Amino acid sequence: MTLFSVFVVEDEESVRYGISLALEGKYRVRAFPDAESAIAALREGTPDLVLMDIGLPGMNGIEALKAMKGICPDLVGLVITAYEDVPTVVSAMKAGAFDYVLKPLHAETLEMHIVNALETVRLKKEVRDLQERYLRDNVPLFIGQSQAVREVMEFVEAVAKSPDTSVLIEGETGTGKELIAAAIHYRSPHYQGPLVSVNCAAIPRELIESELFGYEKGAFSGAGAGGKKGLVEQAADGTLFLDEVGDLSPEAQAKLLRFLEVGEFYRVGGTRVLTVSARIVSATNKDLRGLIGKGHFREDLYYRLAVVKVGIPSLNERREDILPIARYYLVEFCRKFGKALTGFSRDAEEALTANRWKGNVRELKNVIERAVLMGKGEVVTLEDLGITRAGTAAATQMSAPGSLSFPPVTLSGIDLDSLQGSFDRYYIHEALRLSGGNESRAASLLNINHHTFRYRRKRLDS
């Protein structure tokens, strides 16, 4: 059985000795004659409970408790006071004290207060352990049973076992790259550490360096008086997730490379070397190799980030998962909006499976949210979804790998622009398949130049 640890901070030697003697054998006890030495001892380990006399020499007990709570916010403190006056008790509670004990101390009364305080500690630890276990076992990943999903889940289980291997996640916008990053973190040995996420594309390029690595006082105009910790420091002993890593500035790339190589960095405007241990998981929807060729991304950084790579399949590549995902979000949004929709109409399901989901799971989620919000019947209808069945079904039929057919023109009309896009998409997909993903060879198969091929492909994916 693990013993709770207790700090006893009392300047009267006889009282300090008496308390320590009474607690020994039941708890791991460390005694201190003043607040300063107790605070210094926090660097060696955080106790479960601090028993603190208010009337200490130098820093008093209330000031000391505030300082200790500032270092360890979860610390539980009991204060010892000779006077039960209201201002003293109020000050102690404001400083974060769990309770107070009056002098002269009686062994039974003191033991009761300590047991009550440590019961709170035990319950907090139990709840935290349950939360951590739940996160490790139930972090959402992909919904569905397609082969593509099973392969990604197997990859996450394997790579998460390493505490610090860098991972690069590649995939289209809206495929769920941030879910992969979370799954890797919460299944890793450092799952108790923080998961810090940053969208590199959402932060101005001139600020990204200071956001990542922090800054010192006076580093630039507008810098805070006390400086600031960067996201790298905040991710210590955890995971830093860099979404849209291809948008990092050259300066930030250089500092990130050094950090990945030696685990060291400087704050902006700083001269002190800082060391942090954190796993870097990055993600991109861009062609980083293409950016390297244009001189926009460092090749050495790419290889550091991509020690392990995983490609996230688009929703259109795992179409058998569309309806399971839609049903999952139907339940979620019915609960959110207090609706009682039981499913989808047949034509709504046909439209969902036929649609080309350019925005992937994110787009599908938004469509279901709107449908549930607007739906008035027992099931979600095609009208509730707000997507067109005829044009999208035709697009899907033409763009399915290995098949090509032309839908007839009917009295309900046909979407010619959608058909043209599907025609291009089909042949681009086939050319890439035959060329093993080589764009130059695929362009040659279609008798167009590489620039035109990339333009058409980018336009279809946008």
For each residue, the residues with C-beta under 8 A, 3 or more apart:
1:
2:
3: 26 27 28
4: 27 28 48 49 118 121
5: 27 28 29 30 45 47 48 49
6: 23 27 28 29 30 47 48 49 50 51 114
7: 30 31 32 38 41 47 49 50 51 52
8: 16 19 20 23 29 30 31 32 51
9: 31 32 33 34 35 38 50 51 52 53 56 61 64
10: 15 16 19 31 32 33 51 53 56 80
11: 16 33 34 53 55 56 57
12: 15 16 53
13: 16 17 33
14: 17 18
15: 10 12 18 19 53 105
16: 8 10 11 12 13 19 20 31 33
17: 13 14 20 21 31
18: 14 15 21 22 105
19: 8 10 15 16 22 23 31 51 105 110
20: 8 16 17 23 24 29 31
21: 17 18 24
22: 18 19 107 110 111
23: 6 8 19 20 26 27 29 114
24: 20 21 27 29
25:
26: 3 23
27: 3 4 5 6 23 24 49 114
28: 3 4 5 6
29: 5 6 8 20 23 24
30: 5 6 7 8 41 47
31: 7 8 9 10 16 17 19 20
32: 7 8 9 10 35 37 38 41
33: 9 10 11 13 16 37
34: 9 11 37 38 56 57 58 59
35: 9 32 38 39 52 56 58 59 60 61 63 64 67
36: 39 40 58 59
37: 32 33 34 40 41
38: 7 9 32 34 35 41 42 50 52 64 68
39: 35 36 42 64 67 68 71
40: 36 37 43
41: 7 30 32 37 38 44 45
42: 38 39 45 46 68 71 72
43: 40
44: 41
45: 5 41 42
46: 42 72 75
47: 5 6 7 30 50 75
48: 4 5 6 76 118 121
49: 4 5 6 7 27 76 77 78 114 117 118 121
50: 6 7 9 38 47 65 68 75 76 77 78
51: 6 7 8 9 10 19 77 78 80 101 114
52: 7 9 35 38 56 61 64 65 77 78 79 80 97
53: 9 10 11 12 15 56 61 79 80 81
54: 60 61 62 79 80 81 82 88 92
55: 11 60 61 81 82
56: 9 10 11 34 35 52 53 59 60 61 64
57: 11 34
58: 34 35 36
59: 34 35 36 56 63 64 67
60: 35 54 55 56 63 64
61: 9 35 52 53 54 55 56 64 65 79 80 92
62: 54 65 66 79 91 92 95
63: 35 59 60 66 67 95
64: 9 35 38 39 52 56 59 60 61 67 68
65: 50 52 61 62 68 69 77 79 92 95 96 97
66: 62 63 69 70 95 96
67: 35 39 59 63 64 70 71
68: 38 39 42 50 64 65 71 72 75 77
69: 65 66 72 73 75 77 95 96
70: 66 67 73
71: 39 42 67 68 75
72: 42 46 68 69 75
73: 69 70
74: 124
75: 46 47 50 68 69 71 72 96
76: 48 49 50 98 117 118 120 121
77: 49 50 51 52 65 68 69 95 96 97 98
78: 49 50 51 52 97 98 99 100 101 113 114 117
79: 52 53 54 61 62 65 92 97 99 100 101
80: 10 51 52 53 54 61 100 101 102 103 105
81: 53 54 55 84 88 89 92 100 101 102 103
82: 54 55 102 103
83: 88
84: 81 88 89 100 102
85: 88 89
86: 89 90
87: 90 91
88: 54 81 83 84 85 91 92
89: 81 84 85 86 92 93 100
90: 86 87 93 94
91: 62 87 88 94 95
92: 54 61 62 65 79 81 88 89 95 97 100
93: 89 90 96 97
94: 90 91
95: 62 63 65 66 69 77 91 92
96: 65 66 69 75 77 93
97: 52 65 77 78 79 92 93 100
98: 76 77 78 117 120
99: 78 79 113 116 117
100: 78 79 80 81 84 89 92 97
101: 51 78 79 80 81 105 109 110 113
102: 80 81 82 84 105
103: 80 81 82
104:
105: 15 18 19 80 101 102 109 110
106: 109 110
107: 22 110 111
108: 111 112
109: 101 105 106 112 113
110: 19 22 101 105 106 107 113 114
111: 22 107 108 114 115
112: 108 109 115 116
113: 78 99 101 109 110 116 117
114: 6 23 27 49 51 78 110 111 117 118
115: 111 112 118 119
116: 99 112 113 119 120
117: 49 76 78 98 99 113 114 120 121
118: 4 48 49 76 114 115 121 122
119: 115 116 122 123
120: 76 98 116 117 123 124
121: 4 48 49 76 117 118 124 125
122: 118 119 125 126
123: 119 120 126 127
124: 74 120 121 127 128
125: 121 122 128 129
126: 122 123 129 130
127: 123 124 130 131
128: 124 125 131 132
129: 125 126 132 133
130: 126 127 133 134
131: 127 128 134 135
132: 128 129 135 136 191 192
133: 129 130 136 137
134: 130 131 137 138
135: 131 132 138 139 186 191
136: 132 133 139 186 187 191
137: 133 134
138: 134 135
139: 135 136 179 182 183 186 187
140: 143 179 182 183
141: 152 153 156 176 179 180 183
142: 149 152 153 176 179 321
143: 140 149 321 324 325 328
144: 149 318 320 321 324 325
145: 149 150 320 321 324
146: 149 150 313 318 320 321
147: 150 151
148: 151 152 313 317 318
149: 142 143 144 145 146 152 153 313 318 321
150: 145 146 147 153 154
151: 147 148 154 155
152: 141 142 148 149 155 156 180 310 312 313
153: 141 142 149 150 156 157
154: 150 151 157 158
155: 151 152 158 159 310
156: 141 152 153 159 160 180 183 184 187 310
157: 153 154 160 161 187
158: 154 155 161
159: 155 156 162 165 167 184 308 310
160: 156 157 183 184 185 187 188
161: 157 158 187 188 189
162: 159 165 188
163: 188 189 190 279
164: 277 278 279
165: 159 162 279 307 308
166: 260 279 280 281 282 304 305 306 307 308
167: 159 181 184 279 280 281 282 307 308 309 310
168: 245 282 283 284 288 305 306 307 308 309 310
169: 177 180 181 281 282 283 284 309 310 312
170: 283 284 285 309 310 311 312
171: 175 176 177 283 285 311 312 313 314
172: 175 285 312 314 360 461
173: 285 359 360 362
174: 315 359 360 361 362 363
175: 171 172 312 313 314 315 360 361
176: 141 142 171 179 180 312 360 361
177: 169 171 180 181 243 283 285 312
178: 181 182 197 241 243 283
179: 139 140 141 142 176 182 183
180: 141 152 156 169 176 177 183 184 283 310 312
181: 167 169 177 178 184 185 195 197 239 241 243 281 283
182: 139 140 178 179 185 186 195 241
183: 139 140 141 156 160 179 180 186 187
184: 156 159 160 167 180 181 187 188 239 279 281
185: 160 181 182 188 190 191 195 238 239 241 279 281
186: 135 136 139 182 183 191 195
187: 136 139 156 157 160 161 183 184 191
188: 160 161 162 163 184 185 191 239 279
189: 161 163
190: 163 185 193 237 238 239 279
191: 132 135 136 185 186 187 188
192: 132
193: 190 235 236 237 238 239 278
194: 234 235 236 237 238 239
195: 181 182 185 186 235 238 239 241
196: 231 234 235 238 239 240 241
197: 178 181 241 243
198: 203 211 212 231 240 241 242 243
199: 202 203 243 244
200: 203 208 242 243 244 245 246 247 248
201: 243 244 247
202: 199 244
203: 198 199 200 207 208 211
204: 207 208
205: 208 247 249
206: 249
207: 203 204 210 211
208: 200 203 204 205 211 212 247 248 249 252
209: 212 213 249 251 252 255 268
210: 207 213 214 215 219 220 223 228 230 268
211: 198 203 207 208 230 231
212: 198 208 209 230 231 232 252 255 256
213: 209 210 230 232 233 255 259 265 266 267 268
214: 210 227 228 229 230 232 233 267 268 270
215: 210 219 220 223 224 227 228 230 267 268 269 270
216: 219 223 227 267 268 269 270
217: 223 224 225 226 227 269
218: 223 269
219: 210 215 216 223 227 267 268 269 270
220: 210 215 223 268 269
221:
222:
223: 210 215 216 217 218 219 220 227 228 269
224: 215 217 227 228
225: 217
226: 217
227: 214 215 216 217 219 223 224 267 270
228: 210 214 215 223 224
229: 214 233 234
230: 210 211 212 213 214 215 233 234 267
231: 196 198 211 212 234 235 240
232: 212 213 214 235 236 240 259 265 276 278
233: 213 214 229 230 236 274 276
234: 194 196 229 230 231
235: 193 194 195 196 231 232 238 239 240 276 278
236: 193 194 232 233 276 277 278
237: 190 193 194 277 278
238: 185 190 193 194 195 196 235 278 279
239: 181 184 185 188 190 193 194 195 196 235 278 279 280 281
240: 196 198 231 232 235 278 279 280 281
241: 178 181 182 185 195 196 197 198 281 282 283
242: 198 200 245 248 280 281 282 283
243: 177 178 181 197 198 199 200 201 282 283
244: 199 200 201 202 247 283 284 285 286
245: 168 200 242 248 282 283 284 288 305
246: 200 284 286 288 291 296 297
247: 200 201 205 208 244
248: 200 208 242 245 252 253 256 297
249: 205 206 208 209 252 253
250: 253 254 298
251: 209 254 255
252: 208 209 212 248 249 255 256
253: 248 249 250 256 257 297 298 301
254: 250 251 257 258 298
255: 209 212 213 251 252 258 259 265 266
256: 212 248 252 253 259 260 280 301
257: 253 254 260 261 298 300 301 304
258: 254 255 261 262 264 265
259: 213 232 255 256 262 263 264 265 276
260: 166 256 257 280 301 304 305
261: 257 258 304
262: 258 259
263: 259 275 276 277
264: 258 259 273 274 275
265: 213 232 255 258 259 273 274 276
266: 213 255 270 271 272 273 274
267: 213 214 215 216 219 227 230 270 272 274
268: 209 210 213 214 215 216 219 220
269: 215 216 217 218 219 220 223
270: 214 215 216 219 227 266 267 274
271: 266
272: 266 267
273: 264 265 266
274: 233 264 265 266 267 270
275: 263 264
276: 232 233 235 236 259 263 265
277: 164 236 237 263
278: 164 193 232 235 236 237 238 239 240
279: 163 164 165 166 167 184 185 188 190 238 239 240
280: 166 167 239 240 242 256 260 305
281: 166 167 169 181 184 185 239 240 241 242
282: 166 167 168 169 241 242 243 245 305
283: 168 169 170 171 177 178 180 181 241 242 243 244 245
284: 168 169 170 244 245 246 288
285: 170 171 172 173 177 244
286: 244 246 290 291
287: 290 291
288: 168 245 246 284 291 292 297 302 306
289: 292 293 302
290: 286 287 293 294
291: 246 286 287 288 294 296 297
292: 288 289 295 296 297 298 299 302
293: 289 290
294: 290 291
295: 292
296: 246 291 292
297: 246 248 253 288 291 292 301 302
298: 250 253 254 257 292 301 302
299: 292 302 303
300: 257 303 304
301: 253 256 257 260 297 298 304 305
302: 288 289 292 297 298 299 305 306
303: 299 300 306 307
304: 166 257 260 261 300 301 307
305: 166 168 245 260 280 282 301 302
306: 166 168 288 302 303 309
307: 165 166 167 168 303 304
308: 159 165 166 167 168
309: 167 168 169 170 306
310: 152 155 156 159 167 168 169 170 180
311: 170 171
312: 152 169 170 171 172 175 176 177 180
313: 146 148 149 152 171 175 317 318
314: 171 172 175 317 318 357 360
315: 174 175 318 319 321 322 325 357 360 361 364
316: 319 356 357 360 399
317: 148 313 314
318: 144 146 148 149 313 314 315 321
319: 315 316 322 353
320: 144 145 146
321: 142 143 144 145 146 149 315 318 324 325
322: 315 319 325 326 352 353 357 364
323: 326 327 344 349 352 353
324: 143 144 145 321 327 328
325: 143 144 315 321 322 328 329 361 364 365
326: 322 323 329 330 344 352 364 368
327: 323 324 330 331 343 344
328: 143 324 325 331 332
329: 325 326 332 333 364 365 368 369
330: 326 327 333 334 341 343 344 368 372 380
331: 327 328 334 335
332: 328 329 335 336
333: 329 330 336 337 339 368 369 372 373
334: 330 331 337 338 339 340 341 372
335: 331 332 338
336: 332 333 372
337: 333 334 372 373
338: 334 335
339: 333 334 372 375
340: 334 378
341: 330 334 372 375 377 378 379 380
342: 378 379
343: 327 330 379 380
344: 323 326 327 330 348 349 352 379 380
345: 348 349 379 380 381 382
346: 349 350
347: 350 351 381 382 389
348: 344 345 351 352 371 379 380 381 382 384 385
349: 323 344 345 346 352 353
350: 346 347 353 354 389 393
351: 347 348 354 355 382 385 387 388 389 392 393
352: 322 323 326 344 348 349 355 364 385 387
353: 319 322 323 349 350 396
354: 350 351 389 392 393 395 396 397
355: 351 352 387 392 396
356: 316 392 395 396 399 422
357: 314 315 316 322 360 361 363 364
358: 363 461 462
359: 173 174 362 363 364 366
360: 172 173 174 175 176 314 315 316 357 363 364
361: 174 175 176 315 325 357 364 365
362: 173 174 359 365 366
363: 174 357 358 359 360 366 367
364: 315 322 325 326 329 352 357 359 360 361 367 368
365: 325 329 361 362 368 369
366: 359 362 363 369 370
367: 363 364 370 371 385 386 387
368: 326 329 330 333 364 365 371 372 380
369: 329 333 365 366 372 373
370: 366 367 373 374 384 385 386
371: 348 367 368 374 375 380 384 385 386
372: 330 333 334 336 337 339 341 368 369 375 380 384
373: 333 337 369 370
374: 370 371 384 386
375: 339 341 371 372 379 380 381 384
376:
377: 341 381
378: 340 341 342
379: 341 342 343 344 345 348 375
380: 330 341 343 344 345 348 368 371 372 375 384 385
381: 345 347 348 375 377 384 385
382: 345 347 348 351 385 387 389
383: 386
384: 348 370 371 372 374 375 380 381
385: 348 351 352 367 370 371 380 381 382
386: 367 370 371 374 383
387: 351 352 355 367 382 392
388: 351 391 392 415
389: 347 350 351 354 382 392 393
390: 393 394 410 412 413 414 415
391: 388 394 395 414 415 418
392: 351 354 355 356 387 388 389 395 396 418
393: 350 351 354 389 390 396 397 407
394: 390 391 397 398 407 414 415 418 419 422
395: 354 356 391 392 398 399 415 418 419 421 422
396: 353 354 355 356 392 393 399 400 422
397: 354 393 394 400 403 405 407 422
398: 394 395 403 404 405 406 419 422 423 425 426
399: 316 356 395 396 422 425 426 429
400: 396 397 403
401: 429 430 433
402:
403: 397 398 400
404: 398 426
405: 397 398
406: 398 419
407: 393 394 397 414 419
408:
409: 413 414
410: 390 413 414
411:
412: 390
413: 390 409 410
414: 390 391 394 407 409 410 419
415: 388 390 391 394 395 418 419
416: 419 420
417: 420 421
418: 391 392 394 395 415 421 422
419: 394 395 398 406 407 414 415 416 422 423
420: 416 417 423 424
421: 395 417 418 424 425 460
422: 356 394 395 396 397 398 399 418 419 425 426
423: 398 419 420 426 427
424: 420 421 427 428 456 460
425: 398 399 421 422 428 429 460
426: 398 399 404 422 423 429 430
427: 423 424 430 431 446
428: 424 425 431 432 442 446 453 456 457 460
429: 399 401 425 426 432 433
430: 401 426 427 433 434
431: 427 428 434 435 442 443 445 446
432: 428 429 435 437 438 439 442
433: 401 429 430 436
434: 430 431 442 445
435: 431 432 438 439 441 442 445
436: 433 441
437: 432
438: 432 435 441 442
439: 432 435 442 443 450 453 454 457
440: 443 444 450
441: 435 436 438 444 445
442: 428 431 432 434 435 438 439 445 446 453
443: 431 439 440 446 448 449 450 452 453 454
444: 440 441 447
445: 431 434 435 441 442
446: 427 428 431 442 443 453
447: 444
448: 443 452 453 456
449: 443 452 453
450: 439 440 443 453 454
451: 454 455
452: 443 448 449 455 456
453: 428 439 442 443 446 448 449 450 456 457
454: 439 443 450 451 457 458
455: 451 452 458 459
456: 424 428 448 452 453 459 460
457: 428 439 453 454 460 461
458: 454 455 461 462
459: 455 456 462
460: 421 424 425 428 456 457
461: 172 358 457 458
462: 358 458 459
